[in-house]
Amino acid sequence: MNNILKRLTLISAALMMLSVPMMAQQSSSTLTRRSAADKARNRQETGAPKVSDRLQAHYDDAGKSITDADRQWMRVIYREIDLDKDKNAPLYFPEDKIGDQENLFRIIMRLVANNQLPVYEYLDGREIFTDEYRVKVRDLLDRFHIIYTDAKGSTEKNPRFNIEESDVPTTEVLSYFVIERWEFDTRHNRMRTIVEAICPVLHRSGDFGGEAVKYPMFWIKYSDLRPWLSQQTIFTTDDNNLPTCSYDDFFNLTMYDGNIYKTRNLRNKSMMQLYPDPDDMRRAQDSIQARLDKFEDKLWVPDREDVIADRQKRDNKEVASAGGHTDETSVEAVVEEPAKTAKRSTKRSSKKHPKVKETKTKTQSSATRSVRRRK
């Protein structure tokens, strides 16, 4: 009887051990199906994968470890990115959504309509990113006459809107305002450029045509937009039709081309207010950009190769100003000519004073004779 009980106990224990992994497998498959269903639901609602809180926190905390105590120098630059330039074309094309490819403004409007991206009021000369100046999406859409409908599940606290693809004014957003922060920090001992905020700008003409008027829409903190930009790949050249980088790389590597329209100053004036003449403003913009580019070079002691290259450039400039050529053969010729003239001058001087040499030889011969006589 005891043997039978022992066998039944062993059999029941074996069955329990076999059932545990099967239950775990079933639960894991259930979780997998649930996560896949959640992802599909998020993709259906928002049109793109939802960014997790952990990823958002990662981009929010990026750069916060560096404090003002670490920064030794900083300058804030405002640029206008014209999308008509070939270098900025990746931000505009494709105009319509093609598969997974969509331009920057479509990404922004989709996130704004789904209440996933906070936007802030565009204030002339001031940028305040607080809840007090946060823009309501409904007021924003009404202000710029963008057609919309209330989305399913929209509430007063969490308003969401549907905007048809044809109603998104992508063809009218022809430029962007960008705020850059150029800084040098002692923790990394390097110069870097950080994009702080982006503002889409509408270009709209009146009912009777004429020159288009620019309407800045709103400011977006780049840290809020960055998680979605890092997931959208683009191609930046016509020679390679593969999407080799993301929108985040495009901005972080400063692959765009923008004109400086303002710098942060005490009087809070734009370049147009400081320099009313267009030529003066262009020279001021070039001067600011040159100082930004050369700031890092002035921080370090040049090496031997740089010193030689600078010296060669100065010599070429001196030769060119003297009316000569700047190639290496002419420089060598100019260097050799003084040496030849020096040799000629020494020969002439030796011919003019032959008696001095004769006297020296006589004194030397007399000295030798005197020694012989003593012997």
MOMO-V758867 format. One record per pair of residues at least 24 apart in sequence whose ideal C-beta (glycine too) atoms are under 10 Angstrom apart, sorted by the first residue. I is the first residue (numbers start at 1). J is the second residue. Records with the same first field share a line. If there is no record, write none. Layout:
# MOMO-V758867
I->J / J
This chain:
# MOMO-V758867
45->114 / 151 / 152 / 153 / 160
46->110 / 111 / 113 / 114 / 116 / 160 / 228
47->97 / 102 / 106 / 107 / 110 / 111 / 113 / 114
48->100 / 102 / 107 / 110 / 111 / 114 / 116 / 228 / 231 / 232
49->228 / 231
50->114 / 116 / 227 / 228
51->111 / 116 / 226 / 227 / 228 / 230 / 231
52->227
55->226 / 227 / 228 / 230 / 231
56->223 / 224 / 226 / 227 / 228
57->227
58->226 / 227
59->222 / 223 / 224 / 225 / 226 / 227 / 228 / 229 / 230 / 248
60->221 / 223 / 224 / 226 / 227
61->223
62->194 / 223 / 226
63->181 / 183 / 185 / 192 / 194 / 223
64->223
65->185 / 187
66->183 / 185 / 186 / 187 / 188 / 192 / 194
67->185 / 187
68->183 / 185
69->185 / 186 / 187
70->183 / 184 / 185 / 186 / 187 / 188
71->181 / 183 / 184 / 185 / 186 / 187
72->183 / 184 / 185 / 186 / 189 / 299
73->182 / 183 / 184 / 185 / 191 / 295 / 296 / 299
74->181 / 182 / 183 / 184 / 185 / 194 / 264
75->180 / 181 / 182 / 183 / 184 / 263 / 264 / 288 / 291 / 292 / 295
76->127 / 179 / 180 / 181 / 182 / 183 / 196 / 262 / 263 / 264 / 265
77->178 / 179 / 180 / 181 / 182 / 193 / 196 / 258 / 260 / 261 / 262 / 263 / 264 / 288 / 289 / 292
78->127 / 177 / 178 / 179 / 180 / 197 / 199 / 258 / 259 / 260 / 261 / 262 / 263 / 264 / 270 / 271
79->176 / 177 / 178 / 179 / 180 / 195 / 254 / 256 / 257 / 258 / 259 / 260 / 261 / 262
80->175 / 176 / 177 / 178 / 199 / 201 / 214 / 258 / 259 / 260 / 261 / 262
81->174 / 175 / 176 / 177 / 178 / 198 / 201 / 251 / 256 / 257 / 258 / 259
82->174 / 175 / 176 / 201 / 256 / 257 / 258 / 259
83->173 / 174 / 175 / 176 / 201 / 203 / 256
84->174 / 175
85->175 / 256 / 257 / 258 / 259
86->237 / 238 / 257
87->236 / 237 / 255 / 256 / 257 / 258
88->175 / 176 / 250 / 255 / 256 / 257 / 258
89->234 / 236 / 237 / 238
90->234 / 235 / 236 / 237 / 243 / 245 / 247 / 250 / 255 / 256
91->173 / 175 / 176 / 198 / 234 / 247 / 250 / 251 / 256
92->170 / 171 / 173 / 174 / 175 / 176
93->170 / 234 / 235
94->170 / 234
95->168 / 170 / 171
96->165 / 166 / 168 / 170 / 171
97->165 / 168 / 170
100->231 / 232 / 233 / 243
101->232 / 233 / 234 / 235 / 243
102->165 / 168 / 170 / 232 / 234
103->168 / 170 / 173 / 232 / 234 / 247
104->170 / 173 / 176 / 198 / 200 / 225 / 229 / 232 / 234 / 247 / 250 / 251
105->168 / 169 / 170 / 171 / 172 / 173 / 176 / 200 / 202 / 217
106->163 / 165 / 168 / 170 / 173 / 232
107->225 / 228 / 229 / 231 / 232 / 247
108->168 / 173 / 176 / 198 / 200 / 217 / 218 / 220 / 225 / 228 / 229
109->141 / 146 / 148 / 161 / 163 / 167 / 168 / 169 / 170 / 173 / 200 / 217
110->163 / 165 / 168 / 228
111->220 / 224 / 225 / 228
112->137 / 140 / 141 / 161 / 163 / 217 / 218 / 220
113->137 / 140 / 141 / 146 / 148 / 151 / 159 / 160 / 161 / 162 / 163 / 168
114->151 / 154 / 158 / 159 / 160 / 161 / 162 / 163
115->151 / 154 / 155 / 157 / 158 / 159 / 160 / 161
116->160 / 224 / 227 / 228
117->218 / 220 / 221 / 224 / 225 / 228
118->218 / 219 / 220 / 221 / 224 / 225
119->199 / 200 / 217 / 218 / 219 / 220 / 221 / 224 / 225
120->197 / 199 / 218 / 219 / 220 / 221 / 224
121->218 / 219
122->177 / 199 / 200 / 201 / 215 / 216 / 217 / 218 / 219
123->216 / 219
124->216 / 268 / 270
125->262 / 267 / 268 / 269 / 270 / 273
126->268
127->177 / 179 / 196 / 197 / 199 / 219 / 221 / 264
128->219
129->196 / 197 / 219 / 220 / 221 / 223 / 224
133->218 / 219
134->218
135->217 / 218 / 219
137->161 / 218
140->217 / 218
141->167
143->215 / 217 / 218
144->169 / 172 / 200 / 202 / 204 / 215 / 217 / 218
145->169 / 204
146->217
169->200 / 202 / 203 / 204 / 217
170->200
171->203
172->200 / 201 / 202 / 203 / 204 / 205 / 212 / 215
173->200 / 201 / 202 / 203 / 215 / 217
174->200 / 201 / 202 / 203 / 204 / 212 / 214
175->199 / 200 / 201 / 202 / 203 / 214 / 216 / 258
176->200 / 201 / 216 / 217 / 256 / 258
177->201 / 214 / 216 / 217 / 219 / 258 / 261 / 262
178->222 / 251 / 254 / 256 / 258
179->219 / 221 / 222 / 262 / 264
180->222 / 251 / 254 / 258 / 260 / 292
181->264
182->291 / 292 / 295 / 296
184->295 / 296 / 299
189->299 / 300
190->296 / 299
191->292 / 293 / 295 / 296 / 297 / 299
192->252 / 254 / 296
193->251 / 252 / 253 / 254 / 292
194->222 / 223 / 251 / 252
195->221 / 222 / 223 / 225 / 226 / 248 / 251 / 252 / 254 / 256
196->221 / 222 / 223
197->221 / 222 / 223 / 224 / 225
198->222 / 225 / 229 / 251
222->248 / 251 / 252
225->251
226->251 / 252
259->285 / 289
260->284 / 285 / 286 / 288 / 289 / 292
261->285
263->288
